[in-house]
């Protein structure tokens, strides 16, 4: 009986686990990293759009102040002609004619005459694309 019990026993060998990651674990890690990168790019894009909007409104404010300075210094009425050549250029109120920072090529749409108080002299030329490039108020400009 002793001999049969010895032969009936199964010989179990311990399987050693190899160090490393499974394919599923690697896939999960890659997906988490890609998600974090995507969130980073979305946040950076939103930040850039906000900065471009603020810079565009600042450009409009500078144009508005230059127009009002020219109007006051030269005793011009609200029906006096207005163009970028009167305000922008070497030795004038603005050294270069500003461009919208969203695409860096579009110039501002100058009105033909000096506007009344509370109206923009040169709104953003990209208003069809970026409707948020309009300041809330131009009072005090």
Secondary structure, 3 states (H helix, E strand, C coil): CHHHHHHHCCCCCCCCCCCCCCHHHHHHHHHHHHHHHHHHHHHHHHHHHHHHHHHHHHHHHHHHHHHHHHHHHCCCCCCCECCHHHHECCCCCECCCCECCCCCCCECEECCECCCCCCCCEECCCCCCCCCCCCCCCCCC
